[in-house]
Every structure is written in C-alpha cells, then in structure tokens.
Amino acid sequence: MIAIAQRVSRASVRVGGTEIGAIGHGLLILACAEPDDTDAIADKLIAKLLKLRVFADGQGKMNRSVVDVQGGLLIVSQFTLAADLSGGNRPSFTGAAGPELGRAIYERLLATARAAHPQVAAGEFGADMQVELVNDGPVTIPITLRP
C-alpha cells in the first residue's frame, strides 16, 4: 500500500461540485492499494496513521498524534500514487490494484478508521474528485507498507 499523509488545517473533497467529505485540522490521507494488499495491510496503515506524531506539543515539537489533538481524517483513494515513469513520460499505473481489490481495500480502510476514530470523512472510490487542502507546516509524510 502506498499512502501520503498530509497534516492539514482543513481539507475537503468534492464530486460533481458537491462536497462529500471535509475535516478541520487533522490528516488528509491519499491512499493507493497495490495488487498484493490485504485487509491486514489496510488495518496496519490505519493503526500507523492514528499513532503518527506530526502535531506540535506544548514545546512546538512534533510529538502528538491525530488522536491526541482530536483531529479528523479525510481518506481519499488515489491510484496515481502507483505511477511508474520508467518507460517514458506517460505514467503507467500497472502497480496499482485493480478496481475490485482497490475498492475492497479502500472500504476496509474506511471501516477500520471509523471503528477506531470518531472523525473520519471520505472521498468516493473511482470518482473524479477535487481535493482542497491547507497543508499545515507543510508536513507531508509518504508511507509504503508491504505484505
């Protein structure tokens, strides 16, 4: 699984001009399932994100998690994270999971996150989405997990 975690002041996602998910301060997660991903990998990603210490403590050090600061999670599927440019300038996305597995892993991410955290918003799998965010810091963390 490939993911990008961005600490945000706010973030939202729209489909067809309609806002379908939004958070205030928290983490925007762009997530891409890969062909070998499993439910266990999705669960591991959520556990890692909930413990990721990227929010400032009283001394200004990144020492607090999204749970500690009572922030939100906005989870958006993004297969383009698997882009491969080794063959030229047009990206290949063969490293991304197919639509069926991709949807199943994305739905598992959401279910696991919602079971563990009170503020979870989502994009729409496979939709043309417009994501708006105010990156706080900026803090952007790439995460790669393998089975």
C-alpha positions in Angstrom: 0.0 0.0 0.0 1.2 3.5 -0.8 -0.1 6.5 1.1 0.6 10.1 1.6 -0.3 11.7 4.9 -0.6 15.5 5.0 -1.1 17.5 8.1 -3.9 20.0 7.3 -5.6 23.0 8.8 -8.6 21.9 6.8 -9.4 19.7 3.8 -12.4 18.8 1.7 -13.3 16.7 -1.3 -16.0 17.4 -3.9 -17.5 15.2 -6.6 -19.5 17.0 -9.3 -19.4 20.3 -7.4 -20.9 18.8 -4.2 -18.8 18.5 -1.1 -18.9 14.9 0.1 -16.3 15.0 2.8 -14.5 17.6 4.9 -12.4 17.9 8.1 -10.9 20.8 10.1 -7.4 20.2 11.4 -6.2 16.7 11.0 -4.7 14.4 8.4 -5.6 14.1 4.7 -4.7 10.6 3.6 -4.2 9.8 -0.1 -4.2 6.0 -0.4 -3.4 3.6 -3.2 -3.9 -0.1 -2.9 -1.4 -2.4 -4.7 -2.1 -5.9 -6.1 -0.8 -7.8 -3.0 -2.5 -5.7 -0.4 -4.7 -7.4 2.2 -7.1 -6.3 5.0 -4.2 -6.7 7.4 -2.2 -4.1 5.4 -5.2 -1.7 5.5 -5.5 -2.2 9.3 -1.8 -1.6 9.8 -2.0 1.7 7.8 -4.8 3.0 9.9 -3.0 2.0 13.2 0.1 3.8 12.0 -1.8 6.9 11.0 -3.6 7.1 14.3 -0.2 7.0 16.1 1.7 9.2 13.7 3.2 12.0 15.8 3.2 15.0 13.5 1.3 17.6 15.6 3.0 20.0 17.9 3.1 19.5 21.6 3.4 22.4 24.1 7.1 22.9 23.2 6.4 23.0 19.5 7.9 19.6 18.8 6.0 17.1 16.6 5.1 14.8 19.4 1.3 14.4 19.2 -1.0 12.2 17.1 -4.3 13.0 15.4 -5.9 11.2 18.3 -4.1 13.4 20.8 -5.3 16.6 19.1 -8.8 15.3 18.4 -8.3 15.9 14.7 -10.1 14.5 11.7 -9.1 12.0 9.0 -10.0 12.6 5.4 -9.3 9.4 3.4 -9.2 9.7 -0.4 -8.4 6.9 -2.9 -5.7 7.8 -5.4 -4.4 5.1 -7.7 -2.0 7.5 -9.3 0.4 7.1 -6.4 1.4 3.9 -8.1 2.6 5.8 -11.2 5.6 4.3 -13.0 7.6 6.6 -15.2 10.4 4.2 -16.1 9.1 3.6 -19.6 8.9 7.3 -20.6 6.8 10.4 -19.8 3.4 8.8 -19.8 2.8 7.2 -16.5 1.8 3.5 -16.2 -0.5 2.5 -13.4 0.0 -1.3 -13.6 1.4 -1.1 -10.0 -2.0 -0.2 -8.6 -4.5 -2.8 -7.6 -7.3 -3.5 -10.0 -10.7 -1.8 -9.4 -12.3 -4.6 -7.4 -9.4 -5.1 -5.0 -8.8 -1.3 -4.9 -12.4 -0.7 -3.8 -12.3 -3.5 -1.2 -9.1 -2.2 0.4 -10.4 1.4 0.4 -13.6 0.3 2.0 -11.6 -1.6 4.6 -9.5 1.5 5.3 -12.7 3.5 5.9 -14.3 0.8 8.1 -11.2 0.4 10.2 -10.7 4.1 10.6 -14.4 4.7 11.5 -14.2 1.9 14.1 -11.2 3.4 15.7 -11.6 7.2 15.4 -14.6 9.5 15.7 -13.9 11.9 12.9 -13.5 10.2 9.5 -14.5 11.7 6.2 -14.0 10.1 2.8 -13.8 10.6 -0.9 -15.6 8.4 -3.4 -13.8 5.5 -4.9 -13.3 5.8 -8.7 -14.8 9.2 -8.9 -13.3 12.4 -10.5 -12.7 14.3 -7.3 -11.5 17.8 -6.5 -9.5 17.8 -3.2 -8.9 21.1 -1.5 -6.5 21.4 1.4 -4.5 23.8 3.5 -1.3 21.9 4.2 -0.2 22.8 7.7 3.6 23.2 8.0 3.8 21.9 5.3 4.0 18.4 6.7 3.7 15.6 4.1 4.7 12.0 5.0 5.0 9.2 2.4 4.1 5.8 3.7 4.7 2.5 2.0 3.6 -0.8 3.6 4.1 -4.3 2.1 2.5 -7.6 3.0 
